[in-house]
Amino acid sequence: MSDLNIKPTHKPIKTYYAELEKYAQLGEENEGTVRAAFQNLLQHYFHQSDFTQLCEKTRSAPSDNEGLGQSTLNKRIRPDGEVVDAFGLPHGYWEAKDTQDDLHLEASKKFAAGYPSKNIVVQSPTHALLYQDGQLQLDMDITDPRNLVRMLQTFFAYQEANISAWHAAVSEFREMVPELGEKLAVLIETECQNNLHFREAFTHFHRQCQASINPNLSVAAVEEMLIQHLLTERIFATVFKNRDFTRRNIIARDIEKVIDVLTEHALNRDQFLQSLDPFYVAIEKTAATTTITNKLGNCGYTTCDNARRIWASTPQNRTTTNRPTCYHTS
């Protein structure tokens, strides 16, 4: 977001000051009223990005407030605004205050209560503080449009290292999934033709899926289930900390049985998925970031769903004509 185009002469900036002037003329100075102007300003620039603004959403505080040493375990916070990306990961926060408030004091109170200080604006109609990585980066009179623009640009340009690595890994993952998926599809079908043990295991699994999910479930759909499981199993094991999932869920357990047969001779799972290590590591590091632990479930599920969508949307991966079917009737 470092290239976000914001200038003092832009209409949204002028509209922001015009709204504040109207509130002043009406004698409205309470933060609950005047914050709408800043909220509207942010919303305009979110339309130029992949960010979404969530207003007054209650969430759990991080267990430690960005290195400030304040234990906030089990505390609940409700920022005036939370800015999240397309994965639901937090980019930043903002808090509105009255003109007469001491912003430094108010910010200290918020941090003591568990509010994140990774990237947060604490503002009144005349003044704004920007904290990043637990440090005060900007302390500005925002009655000057140039200062307001600088504040916004710095806020939007912020990138948390782990989350930045996450987005880079997702982009790379998107490129790799079709190729790896196609290799797995060819391998599965080759083993069906040449490996009686695998063909029997696959056939049993197909029948189990038809009994448990849908009696009309196709062979191609079951192949896709195997491929998705191989590509995303590590995510569920590390992100959701649920390594017992494959034992407790009958479908996941039977998938593992088929994959165990596949890996007897034809596939080394770790070597095959080695090219995705940067992606997995980025997810795992993001999972360990205290500021996003409450977002990670949605994020992980989105990632796995993206893997499914990327694979399924590749035309050659949905064409089963001329492919041998992996089914054994004897």
Buried (B, 14 or more C-beta within 10 A) or exposed (E): BEEBEBEBEBEBBEBBBEBBEEBEEEEEBEBEEBBBBBBEBBBBBBEEBEBBBBBEEEBBBBBBBBEBEBEBEEBEBEBBBBBBBEBBBBBBBBBBBBBEBEBEEBBEEBBEBBBBBBBBBBBBBEBBBBBBEBEEBBEBEBEEBEBBBBBBBBBBEBBBEBBEBBBEBBEBBBEBBBEBBBEBBEBBBBBBEEBEEBBBBBBBBBBBBBEEEEEEBBBBBBBBBBBBBBBBBBBBBBBBEEEEBBEEEEBBEBBBBBBEBBBEEBBEBEEBBEEBEBBBEBBBBBBEBBBBBBBBEEBBBBBBEBBBEBBEEBEEBEEBEEBEBBBBEE
